Amino acid sequence: FDTNIKNLLRTIHPLDREAIIHSSATADILLTIIAVDNGYPERTGTGTVSVIIKDVNDNPPHFTQTIYNAKVSEDAPVNQSVVLS
């Protein structure tokens, strides 16, 4: 992240949710912002920004087979697990 003279917080590169999840438990980023004035003595203030990275469907699904088969009984209960073969 970067900030400019207009106090605009922006990313310096695209955020990739999958890459962030691989390096941490969630795709959320917590930033602590520290502001410092030019006075004497220096005074500071802090704030927290929470960035929630939502997923974009940028990766196609991958399957190990081309075709899957399954049989489900017509009287199977709702939420019944189905084993694919």
MMTF fields as JSON, N, C-alpha, C and O atoms, coordinates in Angstrom:
{
  "mmtfVersion": "1.0.0",
  "mmtfProducer": "UNKNOWN",
  "numBonds": 339,
  "numAtoms": 340,
  "numGroups": 85,
  "numChains": 1,
  "numModels": 1,
  "chainsPerModel": [1],
  "groupsPerChain": [85],
  "chainIdList": ["A"],
  "bondAtomList": [4, 2, 8, 6, 12, 10, 16, 14, 20, 18, 24, 22, 28, 26, 32, 30, 36, 34, 40, 38, 44, 42, 48, 46, 52, 50, 56, 54, 60, 58, 64, 62, 68, 66, 72, 70, 76, 74, 80, 78, 84, 82, 88, 86, 92, 90, 96, 94, 100, 98, 104, 102, 108, 106, 112, 110, 116, 114, 120, 118, 124, 122, 128, 126, 132, 130, 136, 134, 140, 138, 144, 142, 148, 146, 152, 150, 156, 154, 160, 158, 164, 162, 168, 166, 172, 170, 176, 174, 180, 178, 184, 182, 188, 186, 192, 190, 196, 194, 200, 198, 204, 202, 208, 206, 212, 210, 216, 214, 220, 218, 224, 222, 228, 226, 232, 230, 236, 234, 240, 238, 244, 242, 248, 246, 252, 250, 256, 254, 260, 258, 264, 262, 268, 266, 272, 270, 276, 274, 280, 278, 284, 282, 288, 286, 292, 290, 296, 294, 300, 298, 304, 302, 308, 306, 312, 310, 316, 314, 320, 318, 324, 322, 328, 326, 332, 330, 336, 334],
  "bondOrderList": [1, 1, 1, 1, 1, 1, 1, 1, 1, 1, 1, 1, 1, 1, 1, 1, 1, 1, 1, 1, 1, 1, 1, 1, 1, 1, 1, 1, 1, 1, 1, 1, 1, 1, 1, 1, 1, 1, 1, 1, 1, 1, 1, 1, 1, 1, 1, 1, 1, 1, 1, 1, 1, 1, 1, 1, 1, 1, 1, 1, 1, 1, 1, 1, 1, 1, 1, 1, 1, 1, 1, 1, 1, 1, 1, 1, 1, 1, 1, 1, 1, 1, 1, 1],
  "groupList": [{"groupName": "PHE", "atomNameList": ["N", "CA", "C", "O"], "elementList": ["N", "C", "C", "O"], "formalChargeList": [0, 0, 0, 0], "bondAtomList": [1, 0, 2, 1, 3, 2], "bondOrderList": [1, 1, 2], "singleLetterCode": "F", "chemCompType": "L-PEPTIDE LINKING"}, {"groupName": "ASP", "atomNameList": ["N", "CA", "C", "O"], "elementList": ["N", "C", "C", "O"], "formalChargeList": [0, 0, 0, 0], "bondAtomList": [1, 0, 2, 1, 3, 2], "bondOrderList": [1, 1, 2], "singleLetterCode": "D", "chemCompType": "L-PEPTIDE LINKING"}, {"groupName": "THR", "atomNameList": ["N", "CA", "C", "O"], "elementList": ["N", "C", "C", "O"], "formalChargeList": [0, 0, 0, 0], "bondAtomList": [1, 0, 2, 1, 3, 2], "bondOrderList": [1, 1, 2], "singleLetterCode": "T", "chemCompType": "L-PEPTIDE LINKING"}, {"groupName": "ASN", "atomNameList": ["N", "CA", "C", "O"], "elementList": ["N", "C", "C", "O"], "formalChargeList": [0, 0, 0, 0], "bondAtomList": [1, 0, 2, 1, 3, 2], "bondOrderList": [1, 1, 2], "singleLetterCode": "N", "chemCompType": "L-PEPTIDE LINKING"}, {"groupName": "ILE", "atomNameList": ["N", "CA", "C", "O"], "elementList": ["N", "C", "C", "O"], "formalChargeList": [0, 0, 0, 0], "bondAtomList": [1, 0, 2, 1, 3, 2], "bondOrderList": [1, 1, 2], "singleLetterCode": "I", "chemCompType": "L-PEPTIDE LINKING"}, {"groupName": "LYS", "atomNameList": ["N", "CA", "C", "O"], "elementList": ["N", "C", "C", "O"], "formalChargeList": [0, 0, 0, 0], "bondAtomList": [1, 0, 2, 1, 3, 2], "bondOrderList": [1, 1, 2], "singleLetterCode": "K", "chemCompType": "L-PEPTIDE LINKING"}, {"groupName": "LEU", "atomNameList": ["N", "CA", "C", "O"], "elementList": ["N", "C", "C", "O"], "formalChargeList": [0, 0, 0, 0], "bondAtomList": [1, 0, 2, 1, 3, 2], "bondOrderList": [1, 1, 2], "singleLetterCode": "L", "chemCompType": "L-PEPTIDE LINKING"}, {"groupName": "ARG", "atomNameList": ["N", "CA", "C", "O"], "elementList": ["N", "C", "C", "O"], "formalChargeList": [0, 0, 0, 0], "bondAtomList": [1, 0, 2, 1, 3, 2], "bondOrderList": [1, 1, 2], "singleLetterCode": "R", "chemCompType": "L-PEPTIDE LINKING"}, {"groupName": "HIS", "atomNameList": ["N", "CA", "C", "O"], "elementList": ["N", "C", "C", "O"], "formalChargeList": [0, 0, 0, 0], "bondAtomList": [1, 0, 2, 1, 3, 2], "bondOrderList": [1, 1, 2], "singleLetterCode": "H", "chemCompType": "L-PEPTIDE LINKING"}, {"groupName": "PRO", "atomNameList": ["N", "CA", "C", "O"], "elementList": ["N", "C", "C", "O"], "formalChargeList": [0, 0, 0, 0], "bondAtomList": [1, 0, 2, 1, 3, 2], "bondOrderList": [1, 1, 2], "singleLetterCode": "P", "chemCompType": "L-PEPTIDE LINKING"}, {"groupName": "GLU", "atomNameList": ["N", "CA", "C", "O"], "elementList": ["N", "C", "C", "O"], "formalChargeList": [0, 0, 0, 0], "bondAtomList": [1, 0, 2, 1, 3, 2], "bondOrderList": [1, 1, 2], "singleLetterCode": "E", "chemCompType": "L-PEPTIDE LINKING"}, {"groupName": "ALA", "atomNameList": ["N", "CA", "C", "O"], "elementList": ["N", "C", "C", "O"], "formalChargeList": [0, 0, 0, 0], "bondAtomList": [1, 0, 2, 1, 3, 2], "bondOrderList": [1, 1, 2], "singleLetterCode": "A", "chemCompType": "L-PEPTIDE LINKING"}, {"groupName": "SER", "atomNameList": ["N", "CA", "C", "O"], "elementList": ["N", "C", "C", "O"], "formalChargeList": [0, 0, 0, 0], "bondAtomList": [1, 0, 2, 1, 3, 2], "bondOrderList": [1, 1, 2], "singleLetterCode": "S", "chemCompType": "L-PEPTIDE LINKING"}, {"groupName": "VAL", "atomNameList": ["N", "CA", "C", "O"], "elementList": ["N", "C", "C", "O"], "formalChargeList": [0, 0, 0, 0], "bondAtomList": [1, 0, 2, 1, 3, 2], "bondOrderList": [1, 1, 2], "singleLetterCode": "V", "chemCompType": "L-PEPTIDE LINKING"}, {"groupName": "GLY", "atomNameList": ["N", "CA", "C", "O"], "elementList": ["N", "C", "C", "O"], "formalChargeList": [0, 0, 0, 0], "bondAtomList": [1, 0, 2, 1, 3, 2], "bondOrderList": [1, 1, 2], "singleLetterCode": "G", "chemCompType": "PEPTIDE LINKING"}, {"groupName": "TYR", "atomNameList": ["N", "CA", "C", "O"], "elementList": ["N", "C", "C", "O"], "formalChargeList": [0, 0, 0, 0], "bondAtomList": [1, 0, 2, 1, 3, 2], "bondOrderList": [1, 1, 2], "singleLetterCode": "Y", "chemCompType": "L-PEPTIDE LINKING"}, {"groupName": "GLN", "atomNameList": ["N", "CA", "C", "O"], "elementList": ["N", "C", "C", "O"], "formalChargeList": [0, 0, 0, 0], "bondAtomList": [1, 0, 2, 1, 3, 2], "bondOrderList": [1, 1, 2], "singleLetterCode": "Q", "chemCompType": "L-PEPTIDE LINKING"}],
  "groupTypeList": [0, 1, 2, 3, 4, 5, 3, 6, 6, 7, 2, 4, 8, 9, 6, 1, 7, 10, 11, 4, 4, 8, 12, 12, 11, 2, 11, 1, 4, 6, 6, 2, 4, 4, 11, 13, 1, 3, 14, 15, 9, 10, 7, 2, 14, 2, 14, 2, 13, 12, 13, 4, 4, 5, 1, 13, 3, 1, 3, 9, 9, 8, 0, 2, 16, 2, 4, 15, 3, 11, 5, 13, 12, 10, 1, 11, 9, 13, 3, 16, 12, 13, 13, 6, 12],
  "groupIdList": [1, 2, 3, 4, 5, 6, 7, 8, 9, 10, 11, 12, 13, 14, 15, 16, 17, 18, 19, 20, 21, 22, 23, 24, 25, 26, 27, 28, 29, 30, 31, 32, 33, 34, 35, 36, 37, 38, 39, 40, 41, 42, 43, 44, 45, 46, 47, 48, 49, 50, 51, 52, 53, 54, 55, 56, 57, 58, 59, 60, 61, 62, 63, 64, 65, 66, 67, 68, 69, 70, 71, 72, 73, 74, 75, 76, 77, 78, 79, 80, 81, 82, 83, 84, 85],
  "secStructList": [7, 3, 3, 7, 6, 6, 7, 7, 3, 3, 7, 1, 1, 7, 7, 7, 2, 2, 2, 2, 2, 2, 2, 1, 1, 1, 1, 3, 3, 3, 3, 3, 3, 3, 3, 3, 7, 1, 1, 1, 1, 7, 7, 3, 3, 3, 3, 3, 3, 3, 3, 3, 7, 7, 7, 7, 7, 7, 1, 7, 7, 7, 7, 1, 7, 1, 7, 7, 7, 7, 7, 7, 7, 6, 6, 7, 7, 6, 6, 7, 7, 7, 7, 7, 7],
  "xCoordList": [0.828, 0.0, 0.871, 2.024, 0.313, 1.036, 0.042, -1.165, 0.541, -0.303, 0.345, 1.553, -0.46, 0.093, -0.211, -0.759, 0.136, -0.029, -1.489, -1.764, -2.428, -3.857, -4.414, -5.629, -3.516, -3.922, -4.79, -5.655, -4.566, -5.283, -4.499, -3.336, -5.123, -4.489, -4.796, -5.953, -3.75, -3.965, -3.031, -2.012, -3.4, -2.531, -1.439, -1.655, -0.273, 0.82, 0.937, 1.72, 0.153, 0.047, -1.295, -1.881, -1.797, -3.095, -3.075, -2.054, -4.211, -4.341, -4.909, -5.902, -4.293, -4.741, -5.152, -4.311, -6.447, -6.981, -6.337, -5.984, -6.179, -5.595, -4.155, -3.755, -3.382, -1.991, -1.929, -1.043, -2.861, -2.877, -3.27, -2.685, -4.258, -4.686, -3.559, -3.426, -2.739, -1.625, -0.604, 0.09, -0.504, 0.503, -0.079, 0.679, -1.393, -2.01, -3.331, -3.75, -3.973, -5.205, -6.415, -7.352, -6.416, -7.56, -7.093, -5.896, -8.048, -7.725, -7.94, -8.073, -7.977, -8.147, -6.785, -5.876, -6.658, -5.425, -5.774, -6.732, -5.019, -5.227, -4.04, -2.905, -4.306, -3.251, -3.33, -4.419, -2.194, -2.123, -1.515, -0.39, -2.243, -1.792, -1.279, -1.968, -0.073, 0.512, 0.717, 1.403, 0.119, 0.285, 1.205, 1.048, 2.163, 3.123, 3.12, 3.212, 3.014, 3.058, 4.492, 5.413, 4.678, 6.004, 6.267, 7.219, 5.453, 5.615, 6.723, 7.332, 6.957, 7.921, 7.239, 6.883, 7.044, 7.409, 6.476, 5.354, 6.963, 6.151, 4.92, 4.979, 3.809, 2.592, 2.207, 2.4, 1.665, 1.284, -0.142, -0.689, -0.706, -2.019, -2.019, -1.305, -2.806, -2.874, -4.322, -5.257, -4.474, -5.779, -5.591, -4.49, -6.659, -6.599, -7.543, -8.666, -7.071, -7.882, -7.949, -6.922, -9.152, -9.345, -9.707, -10.673, -8.93, -9.173, -9.628, -8.897, -10.825, -11.363, -11.271, -11.874, -10.524, -10.315, -11.393, -11.424, -12.262, -13.293, -12.749, -11.876, -13.272, -12.769, -13.406, -14.59, -12.601, -13.061, -12.832, -11.809, -13.756, -13.637, -12.604, -12.945, -11.328, -10.259, -9.515, -8.58, -9.918, -9.288, -10.342, -11.304, -10.169, -11.157, -11.067, -10.009, -12.166, -12.121, -11.245, -11.129, -10.635, -9.8, -10.395, -10.688, -10.574, -11.121, -10.11, -9.344, -10.115, -9.178, -9.716, -8.952, -11.034, -11.651, -12.459, -12.836, -12.724, -13.566, -15.041, -15.843, -15.397, -16.793, -16.865, -16.011, -17.895, -18.165, -19.549, -20.456, -19.72, -21.013, -21.409, -20.564, -22.716, -23.233, -24.669, -25.375, -25.081, -26.461, -27.054, -26.459, -28.251, -28.95, -30.346, -31.083, -30.694, -32.027, -33.068, -32.822, -34.229, -35.275, -35.812, -36.395, -35.631, -36.094, -34.925, -35.045, -33.818, -32.674, -33.051, -33.729, -32.621, -32.945, -32.236, -31.198, -32.807, -32.195, -30.813, -30.634, -29.858, -28.47, -27.709, -26.657, -28.21, -27.517, -26.228, -26.248, -25.121, -23.863, -23.96, -24.562, -23.358, -23.346, -21.884, -21.067, -21.56, -20.193, -20.066, -20.809, -19.126, -18.893, -17.871, -16.955, -18.031, -17.043, -16.68, -15.862],
  "yCoordList": [-1.173, 0.0, 1.233, 1.194, 2.331, 3.583, 4.709, 4.518, 5.874, 7.047, 8.207, 8.201, 9.205, 10.346, 11.633, 11.594, 12.759, 14.064, 14.373, 15.153, 13.771, 14.005, 13.037, 12.957, 12.286, 11.317, 10.204, 9.676, 9.852, 8.762, 7.477, 7.392, 6.484, 5.184, 4.341, 4.215, 3.757, 2.966, 1.769, 1.755, 0.764, -0.4, -0.068, 0.718, -0.661, -0.438, -1.583, -1.506, -2.658, -3.745, -4.43, -4.283, -5.178, -5.847, -6.822, -7.448, -6.937, -7.872, -9.184, -9.187, -10.284, -11.603, -12.39, -12.776, -12.623, -13.289, -14.646, -14.975, -15.438, -16.767, -16.695, -17.497, -15.752, -15.607, -15.185, -15.622, -14.339, -13.894, -15.041, -15.2, -15.849, -16.977, -17.991, -18.596, -18.189, -19.131, -18.689, -19.526, -17.387, -16.905, -16.581, -16.288, -16.626, -16.388, -17.146, -17.783, -17.064, -17.835, -17.218, -17.938, -15.899, -15.241, -14.308, -14.077, -13.776, -12.827, -11.398, -10.494, -11.182, -9.84, -9.249, -9.957, -7.944, -7.234, -6.158, -5.409, -6.074, -5.068, -4.118, -4.524, -2.844, -1.835, -0.906, -0.496, -0.578, 0.449, 1.686, 1.637, 2.789, 4.049, 4.93, 5.12, 5.462, 6.352, 7.718, 7.831, 8.754, 10.123, 10.867, 10.777, 11.598, 12.348, 13.788, 14.04, 14.753, 16.156, 16.68, 15.959, 17.928, 18.538, 19.414, 20.195, 19.296, 20.15, 19.681, 18.629, 20.514, 20.138, 20.309, 21.435, 19.291, 17.914, 17.333, 17.803, 16.312, 15.633, 15.038, 14.494, 15.147, 14.483, 13.447, 13.645, 12.354, 11.282, 10.834, 11.056, 10.215, 9.594, 8.318, 8.212, 7.364, 6.103, 5.758, 6.186, 4.999, 4.492, 3.134, 2.778, 2.398, 1.064, 1.005, 1.508, 0.385, 0.176, -1.322, -1.995, -1.833, -3.246, -3.364, -2.753, -4.151, -4.361, -5.805, -6.734, -5.993, -7.327, -7.597, -6.886, -8.614, -8.953, -9.955, -11.076, -9.561, -10.465, -11.226, -10.742, -12.411, -13.273, -12.93, -12.601, -13.016, -12.89, -14.253, -14.89, -14.692, -16.013, -15.96, -16.007, -15.86, -15.734, -17.044, -17.082, -18.111, -19.413, -20.442, -20.646, -21.093, -22.108, -23.328, -23.598, -24.067, -25.277, -26.345, -26.404, -27.178, -28.269, -29.586, -29.744, -30.526, -31.825, -32.895, -32.724, -33.997, -35.078, -36.014, -36.768, -35.97, -36.808, -35.93, -34.81, -36.457, -35.742, -35.947, -35.02, -37.169, -37.52, -38.155, -38.957, -37.783, -38.387, -39.025, -38.474, -40.179, -40.866, -41.064, -41.247, -41.023, -41.285, -41.788, -41.469, -42.577, -43.033, -42.517, -42.643, -41.927, -41.386, -41.982, -41.894, -42.584, -43.172, -42.06, -40.984, -42.315, -41.3, -40.951, -39.881, -41.832, -41.515, -41.141, -41.236, -40.722, -40.292, -39.044, -38.154, -38.978, -37.805, -36.544, -36.621, -35.405, -34.126, -34.049, -34.526, -33.47, -33.323, -34.64, -34.713, -35.664, -36.942, -36.79, -36.216, -37.287, -37.258, -38.199, -39.269, -37.787, -38.599, -38.893, -37.977, -40.169, -40.568, -40.648, -41.375, -39.901, -39.896, -40.953, -41.232, -41.539, -42.52, -42.241, -42.954],
  "zCoordList": [0.0, 0.0, 0.0, 0.428, -0.484, -0.588, -0.326, -0.473, 0.058, 0.217, -0.519, -0.756, -0.883, -1.6, -0.848, 0.253, -1.427, -0.781, -0.455, 0.457, -1.189, -0.946, 0.085, 0.27, 0.773, 1.794, 1.237, 1.937, -0.001, -0.642, -0.449, -0.844, 0.151, 0.345, -0.88, -1.278, -1.485, -2.691, -2.686, -1.995, -3.471, -3.618, -4.62, -5.542, -4.442, -5.387, -6.384, -7.33, -6.175, -7.136, -6.908, -5.836, -7.895, -7.73, -6.552, -6.265, -5.881, -4.77, -5.29, -6.017, -4.927, -5.351, -4.114, -3.304, -3.978, -2.784, -2.551, -1.419, -3.605, -3.446, -2.942, -2.098, -3.446, -3.002, -1.54, -0.807, -1.111, 0.284, 1.2, 2.271, 0.796, 1.62, 1.781, 2.845, 0.736, 0.834, 1.872, 2.449, 2.119, 3.064, 4.439, 5.363, 4.598, 5.914, 5.983, 5.017, 7.137, 7.35, 6.653, 6.31, 6.436, 5.814, 4.707, 4.537, 3.96, 2.895, 3.361, 2.536, 4.652, 5.193, 5.527, 5.96, 5.321, 5.65, 6.665, 6.47, 7.732, 8.764, 8.739, 8.989, 8.435, 8.354, 9.555, 9.957, 10.121, 11.152, 10.514, 10.018, 10.521, 9.945, 11.086, 12.088, 10.929, 11.936, 11.286, 10.271, 11.875, 11.386, 12.35, 13.568, 11.794, 12.602, 12.12, 10.919, 13.061, 12.654, 12.684, 13.068, 12.281, 12.244, 13.461, 13.465, 14.476, 15.652, 16.578, 16.387, 17.594, 18.633, 19.973, 20.318, 20.721, 20.407, 19.339, 19.15, 18.657, 17.653, 18.3, 19.403, 17.603, 18.065, 17.018, 15.818, 17.495, 16.585, 16.865, 17.945, 15.887, 16.026, 15.206, 14.209, 15.619, 14.889, 14.554, 15.231, 13.525, 13.112, 12.46, 12.041, 12.382, 11.795, 10.603, 10.656, 9.531, 8.329, 8.078, 7.995, 7.959, 7.645, 6.166, 5.708, 5.423, 4.001, 3.829, 4.173, 3.301, 3.061, 1.563, 0.759, 1.2, -0.203, -0.615, -0.107, -1.518, -2.025, -3.218, -3.938, -3.412, -4.472, -5.811, -5.891, -6.85, -8.225, -8.856, -8.607, -9.653, -10.256, -11.391, -12.573, -10.987, -11.981, -12.228, -13.028, -11.554, -11.75, -12.13, -11.39, -13.283, -13.676, -12.764, -12.196, -12.619, -11.796, -12.448, -13.672, -11.623, -12.119, -11.639, -10.453, -12.553, -12.234, -12.62, -13.568, -11.879, -12.173, -13.253, -13.855, -13.502, -14.528, -15.465, -15.118, -16.67, -17.626, -17.305, -17.422, -16.898, -16.604, -15.22, -14.843, -14.476, -13.161, -13.22, -13.844, -12.579, -12.523, -11.07, -10.194, -10.836, -9.498, -9.624, -10.581, -8.64, -8.572, -7.275, -6.205, -7.393, -6.225, -6.215, -7.197, -5.097, -4.957, -4.942, -4.395, -5.541, -5.573, -4.198, -4.023, -3.213, -1.866, -0.924, 0.298, -1.51, -0.709, 0.104, -0.409, 1.348, 2.174, 1.669, 1.011, 1.986, 1.651, 2.302, 3.423, 1.632, 2.097, 2.153, 2.789, 1.51, 1.461, 0.66, -0.428, 1.17, 0.428, -0.748, -0.661, -1.851, -3.065, -3.399, -3.488, -3.583, -3.923, -5.433, -6.093, -5.969, -7.411, -7.768, -6.994, -8.939, -9.403, -10.837, -11.417]
}
